């Protein structure tokens, strides 16, 4: 089926690079996009994607490609584009793809790393731009850490914008969005670039940037409580002789969390180069401690807990499980992660929260399908931003969220302010 043959009722198509455990893919899927391919090099993340994609018929045809991005190109035969009369699919036709999306590696721009930018061999922006040139998608969505908006990368960003404009794309902006504004119980600022092909954007002077959702913010305590209660109940059955201790540990956590846990600090997945998993840098650990959570590691799921004292009974509070970390990231409850505990946590901690991707996907879809604009933008807080050719500074907003509202605790004396954002992570 060619691009011109697809009607308004056909799902929008997408290809995602550096897909990780699927956070962005989930959100875009919920926004109405149907993935032709998810490209990822990490074997555990690919196993996660395969497990979840295969069990859900709505993802039918989506390929999980476990390969280096440098090996992926426009000649790949897409199984989802198979004609019913043919056994094999076909490659994408230039200009056919609706959306090329990806969260290119963060370490080149993260303050947690060396911020080497273009000098870092993990910088995959050149490969992303190569795919833009060869696939010619209607829209491009790139997610990264907020460190890429630092002044030291001004020239780097300007180069990317210039390349996109040379390829006849309208630069819609490079904005810093805060996950908390989209119903995620976590402070997680992400830098988002969106560009739309000129012929698609023709006649449209403004892009509808979603600033958040028109719903009350998610409450960290309320989000974690059901799973913490389930953990308590499972552990009481498995360790009947320690029921009193388990009950007391749960009460300690509940007392602190109910009072203070409104929004989590940024989860940090880390990398393969750094030991085991924990919930982030020292300041984030201190914040978790105020919520009654020990952030020095990750607990086993209650069904697999062997060291009860380590996972649940510490005086500083229970550790979070991978499942609870996934709740903090707003993954669907039925999304499963592959690998050992550390591999699973790294996938979760490095993910892009699905609700943010869903909002961005709906905004992009409203430009690709203008006849559905009102329906797609429903319940989103929208700011229409001019897309006229202008200096980048008109679009970049390095402090997009309310600085006065970043504290996850209700007591002013415990306000750690911006420390909790995980600057640049």
Phi, psi and omega in degrees: 000124181279166181299322183288339181279341186281127180272180183294341182269350176285143179294147175292144183259152179211153170234134181237132177256157181051052191286342180058220182274002173103011181302310179292321181299319179300311182298317179293323176299316179294336179277356176111000178275146176243117185286132172275324181206144171241117184257126183205144183261337182285127186294326180288319178297321178296321178297321176299312181298315181299315182301317184280324180292318184293330185275352184243113181299339179292342179262013183306134179092346180287125178263138172257113185256108179272089183200162176295136181303330181292344180267349182268135181209180184294344181278357182296132179281116183273116182300326183292344181263018181292135172283138182307336182269358182240154181277326184254163176275206179210161176289160174293141172279141180305127179089356184281322185296136179282317185217130168252119185233159176179150173252084184300152187312138184274329186310324179299342185236001184273139176290345175285345177250208183265354183051053181276347177057234183296341180276357178270128182291354176269000180288113183252012175302320178301321179292322177299315180292328176297318178293325176299316182294322186271324180273331182053053180296158178291327181218155180230133178231121180234128180246141179204179178286161183290345178300335180292344177272000178297152183303325183298342179255016180305311183293324180296313179297318180299324179294319179295315180298318180297318179297318179297318180292324177298330180272014176068044173247144175273123178280112184271347178141162175229098191244154175262115181248142182256122185302329182302330182286357183244019178088017177263130183278048187206145171274111183213086179285134178228142178271125186239125174252133175230134175223146181230138181302141186303318183292333178283323184275353184305130180087354178250118185266344183224147176255136182276088179287125177279115180277345182164191178248150182273053179224158178300147179295149177292143181256122185303315180300313182294328179288321183277333189304313182301318181287326177294321177294319178297318177302313180304313184293320178294317181293324178298323179288324183280332180233067186301331181287348181246022183301319181297316179295320180295317178299317181294320179297320178294318180296320178299313180298313185299320181299314180288313186294320181298326181280323194240337190275092178258317181212140185276153169290170182296124173288142181236120182280335181073197182220172180294341183282347187239103168022215181278184184265142167215182190269007176136189181293174188303320182293323176293320178300320179296321178295316178300324179298323177295337179268004180081025180240134174272118187259015184281354179189190179239134183279157170285153175299150187303328180291340182245007181292129175244328179254087184298320182297318180293312190280329191226335192259006181297146180295332179282352177122164177290153170280155175280148173273170174301319180299321179288325174297323178295327176295318178299327179273357178067034171289151173300148184296333183267007178279123184253148182245141184260157178102183176285178185302314182294317179298320179296313182297320180299322177297315181293312185294336180264004188280160172265122184302126182308319182299328178290316178297323179298315180297316179295319179298319179294323178294316178295316180300327181293336176278321180286331180233070186301335179291345179251014189304309184300318180293319183291326184267004180299137179068017173251142173274112190250138169240120179275115184252135180299142179245024176295153177299122183201174178296150182302325186298342178292337187252324182291130179232089187292347177231070190281338181256169183284109182302334183281354186239030183263354181282131180273006182240152184271348181264118184307325182296341181256012183286115178263002174053225188293341178307329187281349183285340184072058190313122174074359183285000000 
